[in-house]
């Protein structure tokens, strides 16, 4: 399969809108990366991958039209395109991924890197493949830090937008009793299942294709490392009701400017802010049911 990488440079306030445009046509999801000047100073880069099929030219035209209109409001670059073979895409990721320590005990080890665990290490062996979720992004790191602090032995956990499965695997290795990992991208689900098996947590983690509708029941801990607009939609569609009394929702993928709207929607749906983390321009919110103890 051949893919076309679409890359758009935008300021932080426009990044979410650019990501929404690209997500209409990008089956692999959308990623927002720091620009050359870093998260705090310069613009960010929004990337997505379009399948090089019969609809590619039509999708490019629609993306360019939507970005032109957006550019009348906020600074947005003309999209740049770069053809990528699936094998080349995977190799490109491998060059930039090294063993990474996150939080107190979590270690993310790419499958092609050697690492000798130290006592107490919680090692996650990861091959992101064509799915997003490498541990590099500030939102993933904050979610892992919050997860390490909040997870309770035997907890039921929901991971929405699982990508590579990194958060679901971390939850299992930190002591969760049951983890449901959900993603609307079949390739991400396939990747997550492979990583779950390699880490030996397939008895705990189930990866399924879908969205909130495929995650019935309630959970001590729910995680959503997605775009802010998707988090808002899911909360309005019933995500808050999935969090048990005394439980927590970890919501990240939120640019700082979007935080007030997310907090407002959480409160409108029975959740209250319990904790807040921030790295650069990214925010991670931990919410709990407003009328529960703990």
C-alpha positions as CSV (number, residue, x, y, z in Angstrom):
1,X,0.0,0.0,0.0
2,X,1.3,3.5,-0.9
3,X,0.4,6.5,1.2
4,X,0.7,10.2,0.8
5,X,1.9,12.2,3.9
6,X,0.1,15.5,4.2
7,X,1.9,18.1,6.3
8,X,0.5,21.5,7.4
9,X,2.1,24.1,9.5
10,X,-0.2,26.2,11.7
11,X,-0.2,28.2,14.9
12,X,-1.3,26.5,18.1
13,X,-4.8,27.9,18.0
14,X,-5.4,26.7,14.4
15,X,-4.0,23.2,14.9
16,X,-7.2,21.6,16.1
17,X,-9.1,22.9,13.2
18,X,-6.5,21.7,10.7
19,X,-6.5,18.3,12.4
20,X,-10.3,18.2,12.0
21,X,-10.0,18.9,8.3
22,X,-7.4,16.2,7.8
23,X,-9.2,13.6,9.9
24,X,-12.1,13.6,7.4
25,X,-9.8,11.8,4.9
26,X,-7.0,10.2,6.9
27,X,-7.8,6.6,7.9
28,X,-4.6,6.4,10.0
29,X,-5.5,9.3,12.2
30,X,-3.9,12.7,12.7
31,X,-0.8,13.7,14.7
32,X,0.2,17.1,15.9
33,X,4.0,17.6,16.3
34,X,6.2,20.4,17.6
35,X,7.7,22.6,15.0
36,X,11.4,23.5,14.8
37,X,11.1,26.1,17.5
38,X,9.4,23.8,20.0
39,X,5.9,23.6,21.5
40,X,6.1,26.8,23.4
41,X,7.4,29.2,20.8
42,X,6.7,28.4,17.2
43,X,4.0,26.9,15.1
44,X,3.1,23.2,15.1
45,X,3.0,20.7,12.3
46,X,-0.1,18.6,11.7
47,X,0.4,15.4,9.7
48,X,-1.9,12.8,8.3
49,X,-1.6,9.9,5.8
50,X,-3.9,9.5,2.9
51,X,-4.2,6.2,1.0
52,X,-3.0,6.5,-2.6
53,X,-6.2,5.2,-4.2
54,X,-8.7,6.5,-6.7
55,X,-10.0,9.1,-4.4
56,X,-6.7,10.7,-3.6
57,X,-6.9,13.7,-6.0
58,X,-10.4,14.5,-4.9
59,X,-9.4,14.3,-1.2
60,X,-6.4,16.6,-1.9
61,X,-8.7,19.2,-3.5
62,X,-11.1,19.2,-0.7
63,X,-8.4,19.5,1.9
64,X,-6.8,22.4,0.1
65,X,-10.2,24.2,-0.2
66,X,-11.0,23.7,3.5
67,X,-7.5,24.9,4.5
68,X,-7.8,28.0,2.2
69,X,-11.0,29.0,4.0
70,X,-9.4,28.3,7.4
71,X,-6.4,30.4,6.3
72,X,-8.6,33.5,6.0
73,X,-9.0,33.3,9.8
74,X,-5.7,31.9,11.2
75,X,-2.2,31.5,9.7
76,X,-2.1,28.1,8.0
77,X,0.5,26.9,5.5
78,X,-0.2,25.4,2.1
79,X,-0.1,21.6,2.6
80,X,3.0,19.8,1.5
81,X,2.8,16.2,0.2
82,X,5.3,13.4,0.4
83,X,4.7,9.8,-1.0
84,X,5.5,7.1,1.6
85,X,5.5,3.4,1.2
86,X,4.2,1.5,4.2
87,X,7.5,-0.2,4.8
88,X,9.3,3.2,4.6
89,X,6.8,4.7,7.0
90,X,7.6,2.1,9.6
91,X,11.4,2.5,9.1
92,X,11.1,6.3,9.5
93,X,9.5,5.8,12.9
94,X,12.3,3.3,14.0
95,X,15.0,5.9,13.4
96,X,13.6,8.3,16.0
97,X,12.4,5.9,18.7
98,X,14.7,5.0,21.6
99,X,14.1,3.5,25.0
100,X,12.2,6.0,27.0
101,X,11.5,6.4,30.8
102,X,8.2,7.9,31.7
103,X,6.9,8.6,35.3
104,X,8.4,6.6,38.2
105,X,8.6,3.1,36.7
106,X,7.3,3.0,33.1
107,X,9.9,2.1,30.4
108,X,8.9,2.1,26.7
109,X,11.1,-0.2,24.8
110,X,10.8,-0.2,21.0
111,X,10.9,-3.8,19.9
112,X,14.1,-3.3,17.9
113,X,16.0,-1.7,20.9
114,X,17.8,-3.7,23.6
115,X,17.2,-2.9,27.3
116,X,18.1,-4.6,30.6
117,X,15.3,-3.8,33.1
118,X,16.1,-2.4,36.5
119,X,14.3,-3.6,39.6
120,X,10.8,-2.1,39.6
121,X,10.7,-1.2,35.9
122,X,7.4,-1.7,34.1
123,X,8.6,-2.4,30.6
124,X,6.3,-1.9,27.6
125,X,7.6,-3.4,24.4
126,X,6.2,-1.5,21.5
127,X,6.1,-1.6,17.7
128,X,3.7,1.3,16.6
129,X,3.5,0.0,13.0
130,X,1.1,2.3,11.1
131,X,-0.7,3.3,14.3
132,X,-0.1,6.4,16.3
133,X,1.1,6.0,19.9
134,X,4.8,5.9,20.4
135,X,5.2,7.6,23.7
136,X,7.0,10.6,22.2
137,X,4.0,13.0,22.4
138,X,3.5,15.1,25.5
139,X,-0.1,14.0,25.8
140,X,0.8,10.3,25.8
141,X,3.5,10.9,28.5
142,X,1.1,12.9,30.7
143,X,-1.5,10.1,30.4
144,X,1.0,7.5,31.4
145,X,2.0,9.6,34.4
146,X,-1.6,10.0,35.5
147,X,-2.3,6.3,34.9
148,X,0.6,5.2,37.0
149,X,-0.7,7.4,39.9
150,X,-4.4,6.4,39.6
151,X,-4.5,2.8,38.6
152,X,-5.9,0.4,41.3
153,X,-5.2,-3.3,41.5
154,X,-7.9,-5.2,39.6
155,X,-9.5,-2.1,38.1
156,X,-11.7,-2.2,35.0
157,X,-10.1,0.3,32.5
158,X,-11.4,1.8,29.2
159,X,-8.9,3.1,26.6
160,X,-10.6,5.1,23.9
161,X,-8.5,5.7,20.8
162,X,-6.0,3.1,21.8
163,X,-3.7,3.5,18.7
164,X,-0.7,1.3,19.3
165,X,-2.2,0.0,22.5
166,X,0.5,1.7,24.7
167,X,-1.9,3.0,27.4
168,X,-3.9,-0.2,27.5
169,X,-0.8,-2.3,27.9
170,X,0.5,0.1,30.6
171,X,-2.7,-0.2,32.5
172,X,-2.5,-4.0,32.4
173,X,1.1,-4.1,33.5
174,X,0.3,-1.7,36.4
175,X,-2.3,-4.0,37.8
176,X,-5.6,-3.5,36.0
177,X,-7.9,-6.6,36.0
178,X,-9.6,-5.9,32.7
179,X,-8.9,-3.4,29.9
180,X,-11.0,-2.6,26.9
181,X,-9.0,-0.9,24.2
182,X,-11.1,0.7,21.4
183,X,-10.1,2.4,18.2
184,X,-12.1,3.2,15.0
185,X,-9.1,2.4,12.8
186,X,-8.9,-1.4,12.0
187,X,-5.1,-1.1,11.4
188,X,-4.6,0.4,14.8
189,X,-6.7,-2.4,16.4
190,X,-4.5,-5.0,14.6
191,X,-1.3,-3.2,15.8
192,X,-2.6,-3.0,19.3
193,X,-3.5,-6.7,19.4
194,X,0.1,-7.5,18.2
195,X,1.6,-5.3,20.9
196,X,-0.8,-6.8,23.5
197,X,0.4,-10.3,22.6
198,X,4.1,-9.4,22.6
199,X,3.7,-8.0,26.1
200,X,1.8,-11.0,27.4
201,X,-1.3,-9.2,28.6
202,X,-3.8,-10.7,26.1
203,X,-5.7,-12.2,29.0
204,X,-6.3,-8.8,30.4
205,X,-6.6,-6.5,27.3
206,X,-9.2,-6.8,24.6
207,X,-8.8,-4.6,21.5
208,X,-11.9,-3.9,19.5
209,X,-12.7,-1.8,16.5
210,X,-15.3,0.9,17.1
211,X,-16.0,3.9,19.4
212,X,-17.9,4.6,22.5
213,X,-20.8,2.5,21.4
214,X,-18.6,-0.6,21.5
215,X,-17.6,0.1,25.2
216,X,-20.7,-0.7,27.3
217,X,-20.7,-0.9,31.0
218,X,-18.7,1.2,33.6
219,X,-15.1,1.5,34.6
220,X,-13.0,2.6,37.5
221,X,-10.7,4.3,35.0
222,X,-11.4,5.7,31.5
223,X,-8.7,7.2,29.2
224,X,-9.2,9.3,26.1
225,X,-6.0,10.5,24.4
226,X,-7.7,12.0,21.3
227,X,-8.5,15.4,19.9
228,X,-10.4,17.8,22.2
229,X,-13.4,17.9,19.9
230,X,-13.7,14.1,20.0
231,X,-13.5,14.1,23.8
232,X,-16.2,16.7,23.9
233,X,-18.4,14.6,21.6
234,X,-17.8,11.4,23.6
235,X,-18.6,13.1,26.9
236,X,-21.8,14.4,25.4
237,X,-22.7,11.0,24.1
238,X,-22.3,9.3,27.5
239,X,-18.6,8.8,28.3
240,X,-19.2,10.4,31.7
241,X,-21.7,7.7,32.6
242,X,-19.0,5.1,31.9
243,X,-17.0,6.3,35.0
244,X,-18.0,4.6,38.2
245,X,-18.5,6.5,41.4
246,X,-15.0,7.1,42.8
247,X,-13.5,6.5,39.4
248,X,-11.5,8.8,37.1
249,X,-11.5,10.0,33.5
250,X,-8.1,10.9,32.0
251,X,-8.7,13.2,29.1
252,X,-5.8,14.5,27.0
253,X,-4.9,15.6,23.5
254,X,-6.1,19.0,24.6
255,X,-4.4,22.2,23.5
256,X,-4.3,24.7,26.4
257,X,-6.7,27.2,24.7
258,X,-9.3,24.4,24.4
259,X,-9.2,23.6,28.1
260,X,-12.1,25.8,29.3
261,X,-14.5,24.3,26.7
262,X,-13.6,20.8,27.7
263,X,-13.9,21.5,31.4
264,X,-17.3,23.1,30.8
265,X,-18.6,20.1,29.0
266,X,-17.2,17.7,31.7
267,X,-19.1,19.7,34.4
268,X,-22.3,19.8,32.3
269,X,-22.2,16.0,32.2
270,X,-21.6,15.3,35.9
271,X,-17.9,15.3,36.2
272,X,-15.6,17.7,38.1
273,X,-11.9,18.4,37.6
274,X,-9.7,16.5,40.1
275,X,-6.3,17.1,38.6
276,X,-4.5,18.9,35.8
277,X,-1.2,18.3,34.1
278,X,0.5,20.5,31.5
279,X,3.5,20.1,29.2
280,X,4.2,22.9,26.8
281,X,0.9,23.8,25.2
282,X,-0.8,20.5,26.0
283,X,-3.1,19.7,28.9
284,X,-4.2,16.5,30.5
285,X,-7.3,16.7,32.7
286,X,-8.3,14.1,35.3
287,X,-12.0,14.3,36.2
288,X,-14.2,12.4,38.6
289,X,-18.0,12.1,39.1
290,X,-19.2,15.2,40.9
291,X,-21.2,13.3,43.5
292,X,-18.8,10.5,44.3
293,X,-16.3,10.0,47.1
294,X,-12.6,9.8,46.6
